[in-house]
Amino acid sequence: MKKLVMQLEQLTCPTCVKKIETVLEKTEGVETSTVLFNSSKVKISYNEEEVTPKELNRKIMNLGYDVLSMKE
């Protein structure tokens, strides 16, 4: 399992947290995902053989959130 931390644009509502976590947890290869509302960070534990950081980035962008940075 690899770990990834994404810095998002400022989250404006707690509903955003649930929306992002739900989409990521339904993604093949994602073990866990935690969205930190106050710091607008997403922590993801994933299987690198099933999903890439680029694919995870795309899923979050498709929800309408800008990913400012990613760190493994």
Contacts in CASP RR format, 6 or more apart in sequence:
PFRMAT RR
TARGET T0000
AUTHOR 0000-0000-0000
METHOD contacts of the structure
MODEL  1
MKKLVMQLEQLTCPTCVKKIETVLEKTEGVETSTVLFNSSKVKISYNEEE
VTPKELNRKIMNLGYDVLSMKE
1 31 0 8 1.000
1 45 0 8 1.000
1 46 0 8 1.000
1 47 0 8 1.000
2 45 0 8 1.000
2 46 0 8 1.000
2 47 0 8 1.000
2 48 0 8 1.000
2 72 0 8 1.000
3 43 0 8 1.000
3 44 0 8 1.000
3 45 0 8 1.000
3 46 0 8 1.000
3 72 0 8 1.000
4 43 0 8 1.000
4 44 0 8 1.000
4 46 0 8 1.000
4 53 0 8 1.000
4 56 0 8 1.000
4 70 0 8 1.000
4 71 0 8 1.000
4 72 0 8 1.000
5 41 0 8 1.000
5 42 0 8 1.000
5 43 0 8 1.000
5 44 0 8 1.000
5 70 0 8 1.000
5 71 0 8 1.000
5 72 0 8 1.000
6 41 0 8 1.000
6 42 0 8 1.000
6 44 0 8 1.000
6 56 0 8 1.000
6 57 0 8 1.000
6 60 0 8 1.000
6 67 0 8 1.000
6 69 0 8 1.000
6 70 0 8 1.000
6 71 0 8 1.000
7 40 0 8 1.000
7 41 0 8 1.000
7 67 0 8 1.000
7 68 0 8 1.000
7 69 0 8 1.000
7 70 0 8 1.000
7 71 0 8 1.000
8 40 0 8 1.000
8 41 0 8 1.000
8 42 0 8 1.000
8 60 0 8 1.000
8 65 0 8 1.000
8 66 0 8 1.000
8 67 0 8 1.000
8 68 0 8 1.000
9 40 0 8 1.000
9 65 0 8 1.000
9 66 0 8 1.000
9 68 0 8 1.000
10 40 0 8 1.000
11 17 0 8 1.000
11 35 0 8 1.000
11 37 0 8 1.000
11 40 0 8 1.000
11 65 0 8 1.000
14 37 0 8 1.000
16 35 0 8 1.000
16 37 0 8 1.000
16 65 0 8 1.000
17 35 0 8 1.000
17 37 0 8 1.000
19 63 0 8 1.000
20 33 0 8 1.000
20 35 0 8 1.000
20 42 0 8 1.000
20 60 0 8 1.000
20 63 0 8 1.000
20 65 0 8 1.000
21 33 0 8 1.000
21 34 0 8 1.000
21 35 0 8 1.000
23 59 0 8 1.000
23 60 0 8 1.000
23 63 0 8 1.000
24 30 0 8 1.000
24 33 0 8 1.000
24 42 0 8 1.000
24 44 0 8 1.000
24 56 0 8 1.000
24 59 0 8 1.000
24 60 0 8 1.000
25 32 0 8 1.000
25 33 0 8 1.000
27 51 0 8 1.000
27 55 0 8 1.000
27 56 0 8 1.000
27 59 0 8 1.000
28 50 0 8 1.000
28 51 0 8 1.000
29 46 0 8 1.000
29 47 0 8 1.000
29 50 0 8 1.000
29 51 0 8 1.000
30 44 0 8 1.000
30 45 0 8 1.000
30 46 0 8 1.000
30 47 0 8 1.000
30 51 0 8 1.000
30 56 0 8 1.000
31 45 0 8 1.000
31 46 0 8 1.000
31 47 0 8 1.000
32 43 0 8 1.000
32 44 0 8 1.000
32 45 0 8 1.000
33 42 0 8 1.000
33 43 0 8 1.000
33 44 0 8 1.000
33 45 0 8 1.000
34 42 0 8 1.000
34 43 0 8 1.000
34 44 0 8 1.000
35 41 0 8 1.000
35 42 0 8 1.000
36 42 0 8 1.000
36 43 0 8 1.000
42 60 0 8 1.000
44 56 0 8 1.000
46 56 0 8 1.000
53 70 0 8 1.000
53 72 0 8 1.000
57 67 0 8 1.000
57 70 0 8 1.000
60 67 0 8 1.000
61 67 0 8 1.000
END
